[in-house]
Amino acid sequence: MLQRVTRSTIIDAPIDRVWAVLRDFNSHDQWHDVVDQSRIEGDESSAQVGCVRSFSLKDGNRIREQLLTLDDRQYKSTYCIVEATVPLERYVATVTLKPVTDGNRTFWHWESTFASPPGRERELHDMVAQGVYEAGFENLRRHLRSGGDLHAPGASHAVPMPTALPVATRCVTVRAYGEADQLVAGDAEVAAPADHEVRIRQRAIGVNFIDVYLRRGWIPPMLGPGGTPGMEAAGSVLDVGTGVTGWMPGDRVAYLGPAPGAYCGVRNVPADWLVRLPATVDDDTAAALLLKGLTADYLLRDLGRVQRGTRLLVHAAAGGVGLLVCAWARRLGAIVIGTVSSEQKALLARAHGCETVIVTRDYRFADAVQRHCGGADVVIDGLGDTAFDENLAALALCGHWISLGQASGALRKVDPELLLHKSLSFSRPVVFHYVATRAALAERAQRLWDALADGTLKRPPIERHSLEAAAQAHERLESRRTSGALVLLA
């Protein structure tokens, strides 16, 4: 009696990229861990129907398989075992791919039928299902993540790369330093990516307070009039420049970088800025979370050194960074105190792990913090100058003040003598310095995705605006009427 094994999965890569590897009947020794060496007999093409591949497994077994069908339009191939030291009798297998429209991913279905010697049915079923199919899914994912080529050496089927021509797009610029109405949308053209650059079709763009600072002219060296704000976005790779490895057209990516320019539909960025998006993270969530989530990571891990019992004061606890910091700190066992400007925001902050919430619109909170816990070990402050004196009063002995932003106005100079009476320390960090290498960026991003996957972090509320409505998004952000994150949809 024949038994059937079927397995399916989703691969976080475009179908042409997956198919270009799988259609090469002689590529499996490059990506499947169980295969040792493989060759096509008779010097035939690995895409020639009827060709036979002879390969050895790392456990010592040898197998000869024949390609029976290959359909590039249906993304489907069929093959059979001709001869093997493994007792899989009358083995016929089919690989079928289908595009997944959500996120440009690929559905992969792998099935086979075969007979087995009596008494070995379960053993051989599990060997095919787990050792070949399930392991193969993971092996190919790893191969693609590490920069597996669109077409492996020896493949006769080349997937054409997009022609590197200029691309038209919409772009938002700062007409002159000032209020939100200085943000204007217009047409632009994006050249082909330069060496070590990737051109991205952006679908969601993160809005952060640094964008407001740039629009107002508070950091002139970073952005002058006529420039484009925006530090992060998510979308898909259009094409790559020379010298780029590990990224291919269609890959879903997000990025953050130290140079503004994200408020547009298409953008070239250095390949070192990119992180790959898990299939479970949509573009809006990535744009809402990446910069803020990596900020939360270094605030808690590197600067705050937050652990069980740490008394943590988080300003704007219902904001994009605040919600992530509160939730992550609570999972670490910290005593989390937050300030917000309304009762509605207080409810949201509590839902994200803030155990004590102080509602204040006049930046008075120090007495409440001292009464509640005897002072904060760490203050995470994005408010700026208006909260200056209250922060000093709210800190405990040997406390650490992390100045993250200046929503209420530029921070005055911090006199070291003000820190002396409590042995306080002060930090003014920049997120980009904490992700200055590809390794650091990848490590922090993976911690963020893991925290989202295991429930440590909830997906934040996201307020969405069109790219053309960037000015409205800035007005909302500055009004303190928003909660969670804002994104622009391109």
Phi, psi and omega in degrees: 000137178280142171246155184241138175239127177229138175216145179222157178202172172248129176255130183277065179200153180294154188298323180296325179291317179293315183295323181299330176279312187288331182288341175283107187292354182239024183261351191294339177286349178270340185229343182258123186297334184281344184267132180269292180225149181216147175213154174267126183290148174071017179057028177279164176291145179287353177253010181273117177302131183101346180293155181241130174255137179244122184217158177248147176264158183290346175271003177101345179289155178234143183220142170241125181234148181243135177281120184263318179218153176210115185236105182287337179281324180265358183052059187216139175218152179229142179212165180221161175273127177268320183203140181199151172277349174270131186282060173260102188266137180054041183283123174229131183232150178229134174248127180229132175246146174222143179286143173254117186292333180283098175090010177058049179251181186231131172269126182241119177247129183231125181217158179205158170233147180193162173254156183227153173300145180306135179090349182246012184302308183295317180303311184285327175301311182293326179298316180290312185295313185266308186288332181256303188283302182299316178297323179297320177302310182292321180298318181290322175304313181296319179300316181289321179297328182274007177098026177306134187294154174299322176225122183290157178306133180097347180284142181265351185255108180260131176272119185296138175278149178301141177294131185277078178248162175301149182237133177282146180204172171259145186215141178257131179235161176268108183298316177201155178301138178156215185286176185299333182290357174280353175276121182230143180260144179203178179277147178211169178231134182251120182292169174300149181297140177280182178304133177066019175250159176233134176264129188241134167273107186272137179246333179219136186233127180285141176250125184228162182296334177297331177296323177294316179302319180293317180298325182278353179083021181282342178228069186305324181298335182276327185206124175257170175306139184091350179275169182250123178281182177107126185247354184205155178196171177223149180176217182227150178290128172274307178199172185230153175275174179295148180086358180272128176235149176090354180231136182227158176306135180097342179299134176276128187219163167224163179208160163220148182207162185282353179249129181291170179140011188278346184283071180199169181276330179226139181210145169266132177222156175300140181300332182291348178278346193275148165232147179279140181268130172297155180299335184276355182249114181280170185299317181300315180295318180299315180292329179283334191253329196300299182297316182292321180292319178291328173298313178301322181298309182286330177299315184280319187276314189267311185269308183283336184046049186288136178213185180302128178092350178298131178270109189244125175254122183242115175279153184053051187294344178260008178276182184300310178286319185303316180298319180292317180298315181299313182295314182293318180296320179297320177296330178282353177095013181285158170270110191255120177243134181232154171247140178219172184255000180205161178294325178298318178292330177298319177299318180294317180298318178297322180294340180252022169104000180277112188280330178232125183239131177254118179268117181207137174250357181247014174062035174251117185208346189298316181299318180296321179294316180296320179294322186286316189221005180081014179113154183267137173286325181222134172244126174254110194239115172250010185278318180099211195295325184298333181263007188305300185293323180294324177298315178300319181287332184279340184285145173275173175304138179063022180286165183236124179257118178254111180269109188259339184193184185216055183298330182264001181135154183301137183288135175291166179296135181271111179284123180305333179295332178290335180275337189297321189291344174238009186054047182277161172234159187221137178231147175227078190274162174233125186302324186294335177289338181270355177229038187285345176242156179300321182295316180295318179298313181296320181294314181292319179299320180295322176297322178296311181297322180295319180295327177289319183291323184270004176090358176302318178248137172267154171296128185286160169300137182237124174261121187255137175227153174288159177303322181294339182258031180301323179298318178296320178298319178295319178299318179296317182296317182286341183283347185066020178267355184266157171229148180076222189241156174244140174226152172257136179258120183266000000 
